Amino acid sequence: MTDLMHEIRGQTLWITFNRPQARNALTFGMYEALADLCRTVPTDGSVRAVVLSGAGGKAFAAGTDMTQFRAFETAQDALDYEAQVDAVLDAVERCPVPTVAAINGACTGGGAGIAAACDLRIASASLRFGFPIARTLGNCLAAANLARLSSLMGAGRVREIIFTARLMDAEEARSCGLISEILPDEAALMERAENLAVQLGEMAPLTLRATKEAMRRTLAAARVDDADLIELCYMSNDFRHGLEAFLAREKPQWTGA
């Protein structure tokens, strides 16, 4: 069975992250498959909305599969990875129809980045959202990702959750505007996602598309060069040590080098 499932039900494209044994941690192949699906959504009215969710009942997506980082040897490896993730998130944002992240359980790292790139986010009460990289790997988020998150929930809160490596619960996520609704469990979440997709499909498609693109362009206008910051983190001894410590389920000992 594929790691990224997709099917069209009615006028909705359903995309499901499907590695429940790894809390739906994303492989590079899953990232690219997601981007391809978003880039090829038809604009003839046959698909009016996209819903993203995670299989297994425990996670939306728990970030990038960290074993893949063991192959990083040069700064270009890190820059290429961040460029790939940025291109995937850009593809999600450019999707010509509304995108809904239906988030159940853990939504961290790359999974949280994907959810943030969607137009709407709804979640079950079990939501745990964040980027615990200051505690786990010692890498960093690209500037474009930080800008997107800041536009959703404020720069101060973004700094705080990254600096403290804590995960936001559903009530906090709703209070800061990250999600719009909390559903009691996964079943209620998926039912609401289906109903919301139908509702979006009844709206004027050009209004929605123009709004999406105008907001994407506004965010893109603030892009900055962050290659030096990516290299600083990914090429550090701390990152290499943090990766191996995480995979061994040990606590890393940071040196700042």
C-alpha positions in Angstrom: 0.0 0.0 0.0 1.3 3.5 -0.9 2.7 5.8 1.7 0.5 8.6 0.3 -3.0 7.5 -0.6 -5.4 9.6 -2.6 -8.9 9.3 -4.0 -11.6 11.5 -5.4 -14.9 11.2 -3.5 -17.6 13.4 -5.1 -15.9 16.7 -5.9 -13.2 16.3 -3.1 -9.7 15.0 -3.5 -8.8 13.2 -0.3 -5.0 12.8 0.5 -3.9 10.6 3.3 -0.5 10.3 4.8 -0.2 6.5 5.3 2.8 5.5 7.4 1.0 4.9 10.7 3.9 2.7 12.0 6.1 5.9 11.9 3.3 8.3 12.9 3.1 9.2 9.2 6.7 10.6 9.1 7.3 11.9 5.6 9.8 10.5 3.2 11.1 12.5 0.4 8.9 10.5 -2.0 5.8 11.4 0.0 6.7 15.1 -0.1 7.1 14.9 -3.9 3.9 12.9 -4.4 2.0 15.5 -2.3 3.4 18.4 -4.4 2.5 16.6 -7.7 -1.1 16.0 -6.5 -1.5 19.7 -5.6 0.1 20.9 -8.9 -2.2 18.7 -11.0 -5.6 19.3 -9.4 -8.0 19.9 -12.3 -9.6 23.3 -12.6 -12.6 22.2 -14.7 -14.9 21.9 -11.6 -14.5 18.2 -11.2 -12.5 18.8 -8.0 -13.7 21.6 -5.7 -11.7 21.0 -2.6 -8.8 19.0 -1.1 -8.7 17.4 2.3 -5.4 16.2 3.9 -5.3 13.8 6.8 -3.2 11.1 8.5 -3.9 7.4 8.8 -3.6 5.3 12.0 -5.5 7.5 14.5 -2.4 8.9 16.2 -0.9 11.5 13.9 -1.5 13.8 11.0 2.2 13.7 10.2 5.1 13.7 12.5 7.6 15.6 10.3 10.3 14.3 8.0 11.6 10.7 8.4 14.8 11.5 10.2 16.8 8.5 9.0 17.0 10.3 5.7 19.2 13.0 7.3 22.0 10.5 7.8 22.9 10.9 4.1 23.6 14.6 4.5 27.3 15.3 4.0 27.5 18.8 2.5 25.9 22.2 3.0 24.3 21.7 -0.4 22.5 18.6 0.9 20.9 20.8 3.5 20.1 23.6 1.1 18.6 21.2 -1.4 16.4 19.6 1.4 15.1 23.0 2.6 14.5 24.0 -1.1 12.5 20.8 -1.7 10.4 21.3 1.4 9.8 24.9 0.4 8.7 23.8 -3.1 6.3 21.3 -1.6 4.7 23.9 0.7 4.6 26.3 -2.2 2.7 23.7 -4.3 0.2 23.2 -1.4 -0.3 27.0 -1.3 -0.7 27.3 -5.1 -3.3 24.5 -5.3 -6.1 26.1 -7.3 -8.9 24.8 -5.0 -9.3 25.2 -1.2 -7.2 22.9 0.9 -8.3 21.6 4.4 -6.0 20.0 6.9 -8.0 17.7 9.1 -5.6 17.2 11.9 -5.8 14.3 14.4 -3.1 13.8 17.0 0.5 14.8 16.4 1.2 17.4 13.8 4.9 18.3 14.0 7.9 19.4 11.9 7.2 18.9 8.2 3.7 17.8 9.0 3.0 21.1 10.8 4.5 23.0 7.9 2.1 21.3 5.5 -0.9 22.0 7.7 0.1 25.6 7.9 0.3 25.9 4.1 -3.3 24.7 3.8 -6.1 27.2 3.6 -8.1 25.9 6.5 -7.2 23.8 9.5 -9.6 21.9 11.7 -8.5 19.4 14.4 -9.6 16.9 16.9 -9.2 17.4 20.6 -6.0 15.3 20.5 -4.1 17.8 18.5 -0.4 18.4 19.4 1.2 21.0 17.1 4.7 22.3 17.0 8.4 22.1 16.0 10.4 20.6 18.8 13.7 20.9 16.9 15.5 22.8 19.7 15.1 19.7 21.8 15.5 17.0 19.2 17.6 17.7 16.1 19.1 21.1 16.4 18.2 22.1 12.9 16.1 25.1 11.8 13.1 26.2 9.8 13.5 28.1 6.6 12.6 31.8 6.7 9.6 31.3 4.4 8.2 28.7 6.8 8.7 31.0 9.7 7.0 33.8 7.9 4.0 31.6 7.1 3.6 30.5 10.7 4.0 34.0 12.0 1.3 35.2 9.7 -1.1 32.6 11.1 -0.4 32.9 14.9 2.0 35.8 15.5 5.8 36.0 15.5 5.9 36.0 19.3 4.1 32.7 19.7 6.2 31.1 16.9 9.4 32.1 18.7 8.1 30.8 22.0 7.0 27.4 20.8 10.2 26.9 18.9 12.5 28.2 21.7 10.7 26.0 24.3 10.1 23.0 22.0 6.7 22.6 23.4 3.6 21.4 21.5 0.4 23.4 21.4 -2.9 21.7 22.3 -6.2 22.1 20.4 -7.6 24.9 22.7 -4.5 27.0 22.3 -4.3 26.4 18.6 -7.8 27.7 18.2 -7.3 30.6 20.5 -4.4 31.9 18.4 -6.2 31.4 15.1 -4.1 28.4 13.9 -7.2 26.2 13.7 -10.8 27.2 13.2 -12.6 24.3 14.9 -12.1 21.6 17.5 -14.0 18.3 17.1 -14.2 15.8 19.9 -12.6 12.8 18.1 -11.3 11.6 14.8 -14.7 10.3 13.5 -16.3 13.7 14.1 -13.3 15.4 12.6 -13.5 13.5 9.3 -17.3 14.0 9.1 -16.8 17.7 9.6 -14.0 17.8 7.0 -16.3 16.1 4.5 -19.1 18.6 5.2 -16.7 21.6 5.0 -15.3 20.4 1.6 -18.8 20.2 0.2 -19.5 23.7 1.6 -16.4 25.1 -0.1 -17.4 23.4 -3.3 -20.5 25.5 -3.4 -18.6 28.8 -3.3 -17.5 30.9 -6.2 -14.3 29.1 -7.3 -12.6 32.2 -8.9 -13.2 34.2 -5.7 -11.5 31.5 -3.6 -8.6 31.1 -6.1 -8.0 34.8 -6.4 -8.0 35.2 -2.6 -5.6 32.3 -2.2 -3.2 33.6 -4.8 -3.3 37.2 -3.5 -2.4 36.1 0.0 0.3 33.8 -1.3 1.9 36.6 -3.2 1.8 38.9 -0.2 3.7 36.3 1.9 6.2 35.6 -1.0 7.1 39.3 -1.3 8.7 39.1 2.1 11.2 36.3 1.3 14.7 36.6 2.5 18.0 34.8 1.8 18.5 32.3 4.6 21.1 29.9 3.1 23.7 30.9 5.7 21.4 30.0 8.6 20.4 26.7 7.1 24.1 25.8 6.7 24.9 27.0 10.2 22.5 24.4 11.7 22.6 21.5 9.3 26.4 21.4 9.0 27.0 21.6 12.8 28.3 18.9 15.1 25.1 19.6 17.2 22.9 18.5 14.3 24.8 15.3 13.7 24.8 14.5 17.4 21.2 15.5 17.8 20.1 13.2 15.0 21.8 10.2 16.3 20.7 10.9 19.9 17.1 11.2 18.7 17.2 8.0 16.7 18.8 6.2 19.8 16.1 7.8 22.1 18.8 9.5 24.1 18.9 13.1 25.3 21.4 15.2 23.2 24.1 17.2 24.9 24.3 20.5 22.9 27.7 22.3 22.5 26.7 25.2 20.2 29.2 24.0 17.5 
